[in-house]
Amino acid sequence: MKSSIFKPNKEISKTRQLTITAVLGAMASALMFAEVSLPMFIPGFVKFDLSDLPALIAAFAVGPLSGVCVCLIKNLVNIAITYSGGIGELANFLIGCGLVIPAGLVYKMKKTRKTAIIGALLGSAVMALVSIPVNYFISYPFYTKFMEMSSIIKAYQALNPKVETLLDALVWFNMPFTFVKGICCTAVTVAIYKYISPVLKHGTADARQKASM
């Protein structure tokens, strides 16, 4: 019988759901530490990472709640070394939820490759939109404790002289940057899901053959 990489599987046991969530949470924590700057696209104090990738996989493999838990785990781990007093982690958690909740809910309604892609694209768009109020009201007010708002705006103006306000910067830079981050997570998830889904859901690589029959 022809199979899909997002073919519905039998319900995963509660124990396995917790295990998957914990493992993917650990992976997300590691990826969060592997952040990089892309100063040619956005000021260096805004970092790029793929820590939402395991959360998106969890949302598909187990459900949106698992994706949210992975977002929570990675930020709780990061608090141990943070300099933001948890503010940056709160913002990261809220923005990550903007990706995994819509993606997980859409995929849960009909588990196909098409709905997985649609859900992830919708989630990427929601995440990008959510990044504006989260950054405007949470992240950047915290940044101003260490850097004048005028200096923040100048960092954006170095890339685009037309930026005049923080809202301009968030709409022209942070929103598309966040959307691209979501697209990257989506692309990697779609590329690898068929290889890791059987292992996640059945526990062994041999299950891949069983799942495709």
KAKA-V243302 format. One record per pair of residues at least 12 apart in sequence whose ideal C-beta (glycine too) atoms are under 10 Angstrom apart, sorted by the first residue. I is the first residue (numbers start at 1). J is the second residue. D is the distance in whole Angstrom. If there is no record, write none. Layout:
I_J_D + I_J_D
This chain:
1_212_8 + 1_213_7 + 2_212_9 + 3_194_9 + 3_208_10 + 3_211_7 + 3_212_4 + 3_213_8 + 4_111_8 + 4_112_6 + 4_113_5 + 4_114_9 + 4_116_9 + 4_194_9 + 4_212_9 + 5_112_9 + 5_113_6 + 5_116_8 + 5_190_8 + 5_191_10 + 5_192_10 + 5_193_6 + 5_194_3 + 5_195_9 + 5_197_7 + 5_198_10 + 5_211_10 + 5_212_9 + 6_60_7 + 6_107_7 + 6_110_9 + 6_111_6 + 6_112_5 + 6_113_5 + 6_114_8 + 6_115_7 + 6_116_5 + 6_117_9 + 6_190_9 + 6_193_7 + 6_194_8 + 6_197_8 + 7_111_7 + 7_112_8 + 7_113_9 + 7_194_9 + 7_197_9 + 7_211_7 + 7_212_8 + 8_110_9 + 8_111_4 + 8_112_8 + 9_61_9 + 9_111_8 + 9_197_8 + 9_198_8 + 9_200_9 + 9_201_5 + 9_202_8 + 9_207_9 + 9_211_7 + 10_201_8 + 10_202_9 + 10_211_10 + 11_201_10 + 12_61_8 + 12_62_6 + 12_63_9 + 12_66_10 + 12_200_8 + 12_201_6 + 12_202_9 + 12_203_10 + 13_201_10 + 16_61_10 + 16_62_8 + 16_200_8 + 16_201_8 + 16_202_9 + 16_203_7 + 17_58_9 + 17_61_9 + 17_62_5 + 17_63_8 + 17_65_9 + 17_66_6 + 17_69_10 + 17_201_10 + 18_62_9 + 18_66_9 + 18_69_9 + 19_62_10 + 19_200_9 + 19_203_9 + 20_54_10 + 20_57_9 + 20_58_6 + 20_61_6 + 20_62_6 + 20_66_7 + 20_70_9 + 20_199_10 + 20_200_5 + 20_201_8 + 21_54_10 + 21_55_10 + 21_58_6 + 21_61_9 + 21_62_6 + 21_63_10 + 21_65_9 + 21_66_5 + 21_67_9 + 21_68_10 + 21_69_5 + 21_70_6 + 21_72_10 + 21_73_8 + 22_58_10 + 22_66_10 + 22_69_9 + 22_70_9 + 22_73_7 + 23_54_8 + 23_58_9 + 23_70_9 + 23_200_8 + 24_53_9 + 24_54_4 + 24_55_7 + 24_56_9 + 24_57_6 + 24_58_5 + 24_59_10 + 24_61_8 + 24_62_9 + 24_66_8 + 24_67_9 + 24_69_9 + 24_70_5 + 24_73_8 + 24_74_9 + 24_196_10 + 24_200_8 + 25_54_7 + 25_55_8 + 25_58_8 + 25_66_9 + 25_69_7 + 25_70_5 + 25_71_9 + 25_72_8 + 25_73_3 + 25_74_6 + 25_75_10 + 25_76_9 + 25_77_8 + 26_54_8 + 26_70_9 + 26_73_7 + 26_74_8 + 26_77_8 + 27_50_10 + 27_51_9 + 27_53_8 + 27_54_4 + 27_55_9 + 27_57_9 + 27_58_10 + 27_70_8 + 27_73_10 + 27_74_9 + 28_49_9 + 28_50_9 + 28_51_5 + 28_52_7 + 28_53_7 + 28_54_4 + 28_55_6 + 28_56_10 + 28_57_9 + 28_58_9 + 28_67_10 + 28_70_5 + 28_71_7 + 28_72_10 + 28_73_7 + 28_74_4 + 28_75_9 + 28_77_9 + 28_78_10 + 28_96_9 + 29_51_7 + 29_54_9 + 29_70_9 + 29_73_7 + 29_74_4 + 29_75_9 + 29_76_9 + 29_77_4 + 29_78_7 + 29_80_10 + 30_51_8 + 30_54_9 + 30_74_9 + 30_77_9 + 31_49_6 + 31_50_5 + 31_51_4 + 31_52_8 + 31_53_7 + 31_54_7 + 31_55_10 + 31_74_8 + 32_47_9 + 32_49_6 + 32_50_9 + 32_51_4 + 32_52_9 + 32_54_10 + 32_74_5 + 32_75_8 + 32_77_8 + 32_78_6 + 32_89_9 + 32_92_8 + 32_96_10 + 33_49_8 + 33_51_8 + 33_74_9 + 33_77_9 + 33_78_8 + 33_81_8 + 34_47_10 + 34_48_10 + 34_49_6 + 34_50_8 + 34_51_8 + 35_47_4 + 35_48_6 + 35_49_4 + 35_50_9 + 35_51_8 + 36_48_5 + 36_49_7 + 36_50_10 + 38_177_8 + 38_180_10 + 39_155_9 + 39_158_9 + 39_159_9 + 40_159_8 + 41_159_8 + 41_173_8 + 41_176_9 + 41_177_7 + 41_180_9 + 42_155_9 + 42_156_8 + 42_159_7 + 42_169_9 + 42_172_10 + 42_173_5 + 42_174_7 + 42_176_9 + 42_177_5 + 42_178_10 + 43_152_8 + 43_154_9 + 43_155_4 + 43_156_6 + 43_157_10 + 43_158_8 + 43_159_7 + 43_169_8 + 43_173_8 + 43_174_10 + 44_155_8 + 45_143_7 + 45_146_10 + 45_147_8 + 45_152_8 + 45_155_7 + 46_135_9 + 46_139_9 + 46_155_9 + 46_156_10 + 46_169_10 + 46_173_8 + 46_174_7 + 46_177_7 + 46_178_9 + 47_88_10 + 47_92_10 + 48_177_8 + 48_178_10 + 48_180_9 + 48_181_6 + 48_184_9 + 49_74_10 + 49_92_9 + 49_181_8 + 49_184_10 + 50_181_8 + 50_184_6 + 50_185_6 + 50_188_7 + 51_70_9 + 51_71_9 + 51_74_5 + 51_75_9 + 51_78_9 + 51_92_8 + 51_96_8 + 51_181_10 + 51_185_9 + 52_67_9 + 52_70_9 + 52_71_7 + 52_74_9 + 52_92_9 + 52_95_8 + 52_96_5 + 52_97_10 + 52_98_10 + 52_99_6 + 52_100_7 + 52_123_9 + 52_124_10 + 52_127_8 + 52_178_10 + 52_181_7 + 52_182_7 + 52_184_9 + 52_185_5 + 52_186_10 + 52_189_10 + 53_70_10 + 53_99_10 + 53_181_10 + 53_184_8 + 53_185_5 + 53_186_9 + 53_187_10 + 53_188_6 + 53_189_6 + 53_192_9 + 54_67_9 + 54_70_6 + 54_71_9 + 54_73_9 + 54_74_8 + 54_100_10 + 54_185_9 + 54_189_9 + 55_67_5 + 55_68_8 + 55_69_8 + 55_70_4 + 55_71_5 + 55_72_9 + 55_73_9 + 55_74_8 + 55_93_10 + 55_96_6 + 55_97_9 + 55_99_7 + 55_100_5 + 55_103_9 + 55_104_9 + 55_185_8 + 55_189_10 + 56_70_9 + 56_71_10 + 56_96_9 + 56_99_6 + 56_100_6 + 56_103_6 + 56_104_8 + 56_107_10 + 56_116_9 + 56_119_9 + 56_120_6 + 56_123_7 + 56_124_9 + 56_182_8 + 56_185_5 + 56_186_7 + 56_188_9 + 56_189_5 + 56_190_10 + 56_193_9 + 57_70_8 + 57_100_9 + 57_185_9 + 57_188_9 + 57_189_6 + 57_192_8 + 57_193_7 + 57_196_7 + 57_197_9 + 57_200_8 + 58_70_5 + 58_71_9 + 58_73_10 + 58_100_7 + 58_104_8 + 58_200_9 + 59_71_10 + 59_99_8 + 59_100_4 + 59_101_8 + 59_102_9 + 59_103_5 + 59_104_3 + 59_105_9 + 59_106_10 + 59_107_7 + 59_108_9 + 59_116_10 + 59_119_8 + 59_120_9 + 59_123_8 + 59_189_9 + 60_100_9 + 60_103_7 + 60_104_7 + 60_107_5 + 60_108_9 + 60_111_8 + 60_115_10 + 60_116_6 + 60_119_8 + 60_120_8 + 60_189_7 + 60_190_10 + 60_193_7 + 60_197_8 + 60_200_9 + 61_104_10 + 61_107_10 + 61_193_8 + 61_196_8 + 61_197_6 + 61_199_10 + 61_200_5 + 61_201_6 + 62_104_9 + 62_200_8 + 62_201_9 + 63_100_10 + 63_104_6 + 63_105_9 + 63_107_9 + 63_108_6 + 64_97_9 + 64_100_6 + 64_101_5 + 64_102_8 + 64_103_8 + 64_104_3 + 64_105_5 + 64_106_9 + 64_107_9 + 64_108_7 + 64_119_10 + 64_123_10 + 65_100_9 + 65_101_9 + 65_104_8 + 66_100_8 + 66_104_8 + 67_96_8 + 67_97_8 + 67_99_8 + 67_100_3 + 67_101_7 + 67_103_7 + 67_104_5 + 67_105_10 + 67_123_9 + 68_93_8 + 68_96_8 + 68_97_6 + 68_100_6 + 68_101_7 + 68_104_8 + 69_100_10 + 70_96_8 + 70_100_8 + 71_89_10 + 71_92_8 + 71_93_5 + 71_94_9 + 71_95_9 + 71_96_4 + 71_97_6 + 71_98_10 + 71_99_8 + 71_100_6 + 71_101_10 + 72_89_9 + 72_93_6 + 72_96_9 + 72_97_9 + 73_93_10 + 74_89_9 + 74_92_8 + 74_93_8 + 74_96_8 + 75_88_9 + 75_89_4 + 75_90_8 + 75_91_9 + 75_92_6 + 75_93_5 + 75_94_10 + 75_96_8 + 76_89_8 + 76_93_9 + 77_89_9 + 78_92_8 + 78_93_10 + 83_146_9 + 84_139_9 + 84_142_6 + 84_143_9 + 84_145_10 + 84_146_10 + 85_142_8 + 85_145_10 + 86_142_10 + 87_138_6 + 87_139_7 + 87_141_8 + 87_142_4 + 87_143_9 + 87_145_9 + 88_138_9 + 88_139_7 + 88_142_7 + 88_143_9 + 90_134_8 + 90_138_6 + 90_139_9 + 90_142_10 + 91_130_10 + 91_131_8 + 91_134_5 + 91_135_7 + 91_137_9 + 91_138_5 + 91_139_5 + 91_140_9 + 91_142_8 + 92_134_9 + 92_139_9 + 93_134_9 + 94_127_10 + 94_130_6 + 94_131_9 + 94_133_9 + 94_134_5 + 94_138_8 + 94_139_10 + 95_126_10 + 95_127_6 + 95_128_9 + 95_129_10 + 95_130_6 + 95_131_5 + 95_132_10 + 95_134_6 + 95_135_8 + 95_138_10 + 95_139_9 + 95_174_10 + 95_178_7 + 95_181_9 + 95_182_9 + 96_123_10 + 96_127_7 + 96_130_9 + 96_182_10 + 96_185_10 + 97_123_9 + 97_126_9 + 97_127_8 + 97_130_8 + 98_123_7 + 98_124_9 + 98_125_9 + 98_126_5 + 98_127_4 + 98_128_8 + 98_129_7 + 98_130_4 + 98_131_8 + 98_134_8 + 98_178_9 + 98_182_9 + 99_119_10 + 99_120_8 + 99_122_9 + 99_123_4 + 99_124_6 + 99_125_9 + 99_126_7 + 99_127_4 + 99_128_9 + 99_130_9 + 99_178_9 + 99_181_9 + 99_182_5 + 99_185_7 + 99_186_9 + 100_119_10 + 100_120_9 + 100_123_6 + 100_126_10 + 100_127_9 + 100_185_10 + 101_119_10 + 101_123_7 + 101_126_8 + 101_127_10 + 102_118_10 + 102_119_6 + 102_120_9 + 102_121_9 + 102_122_5 + 102_123_4 + 102_124_9 + 102_125_8 + 102_126_5 + 102_127_8 + 103_115_10 + 103_116_8 + 103_117_9 + 103_118_9 + 103_119_4 + 103_120_5 + 103_121_8 + 103_122_7 + 103_123_4 + 103_124_8 + 103_126_9 + 103_127_9 + 103_182_9 + 103_185_9 + 103_186_8 + 103_189_9 + 104_116_10 + 104_119_7 + 104_120_10 + 104_123_8 + 105_119_7 + 105_122_9 + 105_123_9 + 106_118_6 + 106_119_3 + 106_120_8 + 106_121_9 + 106_122_6 + 106_123_8 + 107_119_5 + 107_120_8 + 107_123_10 + 113_190_8 + 113_193_9 + 113_194_9 + 116_186_9 + 116_189_8 + 116_190_7 + 116_193_8 + 117_186_7 + 117_187_10 + 117_189_9 + 117_190_6 + 119_186_9 + 120_182_7 + 120_183_8 + 120_185_7 + 120_186_4 + 120_187_9 + 120_189_7 + 120_190_8 + 121_179_10 + 121_182_8 + 121_183_8 + 121_186_6 + 122_182_10 + 123_182_6 + 123_185_9 + 123_186_8 + 124_178_8 + 124_179_5 + 124_180_8 + 124_181_8 + 124_182_3 + 124_183_5 + 124_184_9 + 124_185_8 + 124_186_6 + 125_175_10 + 125_178_10 + 125_179_7 + 125_182_8 + 125_183_10 + 126_179_10 + 126_182_9 + 127_175_10 + 127_178_6 + 127_179_7 + 127_181_8 + 127_182_5 + 127_185_9 + 128_174_8 + 128_175_5 + 128_176_7 + 128_177_8 + 128_178_5 + 128_179_4 + 128_180_9 + 128_181_9 + 128_182_7 + 128_183_10 + 129_175_7 + 129_178_9 + 129_179_9 + 130_175_10 + 130_178_8 + 131_170_7 + 131_171_10 + 131_174_6 + 131_175_6 + 131_176_10 + 131_177_8 + 131_178_4 + 131_179_9 + 131_181_9 + 131_182_10 + 132_167_8 + 132_170_5 + 132_171_7 + 132_174_7 + 132_175_6 + 132_178_9 + 133_170_9 + 134_170_10 + 134_174_10 + 134_178_10 + 135_166_8 + 135_167_10 + 135_169_9 + 135_170_5 + 135_174_6 + 135_175_9 + 135_178_9 + 136_166_6 + 136_167_7 + 136_169_10 + 136_170_6 + 136_171_10 + 136_174_9 + 139_170_10 + 139_174_9 + 140_152_7 + 140_166_6 + 140_169_9 + 140_170_8 + 140_174_9 + 141_166_10 + 143_166_10 + 144_166_10 + 149_165_9 + 149_166_7 + 152_166_7 + 152_169_7 + 153_165_7 + 153_166_7 + 153_168_8 + 153_169_7 + 155_169_8 + 155_173_10 + 156_168_8 + 156_169_4 + 156_170_9 + 156_172_8 + 156_173_6 + 156_174_9 + 157_169_9 + 159_172_9 + 159_173_7 + 160_172_6 + 160_173_8 + 194_208_8 + 194_211_9 + 194_212_9 + 195_208_8 + 196_208_9 + 197_211_7 + 198_210_8 + 198_211_5 + 198_212_8 + 199_211_10
